Amino acid sequence: MKYNKLKNKTVEELKEEILLKCKELSDNGRRKEVVEIVKQHNENDANPNNIKNKTVAEKVLSALEEL
């Protein structure tokens, strides 16, 4: 996903995309990697629903897209 496309989205919109991507990756056996990525960027909190910051959401989504 292009970084510029992320810039125009709200935190809530980014979280929706993150949740969809987390489910897709988890369903494909990548749950452990998903948890680590979210924790790494979200103050050691693995729950993507707890992302409050747009910058964090952008970083998480970009990292998930690279998997």
CORZIFEN-V527438 format. One line per field, one symbol per residue. ss: DSSP state (2 for helix, 1 for strand, 0 for the rest). A space follows every 50 residues. Layout:
ss->???
//
This chain:
ss->00222220002222222222222222200022222222222000000222 00022222222222200
//
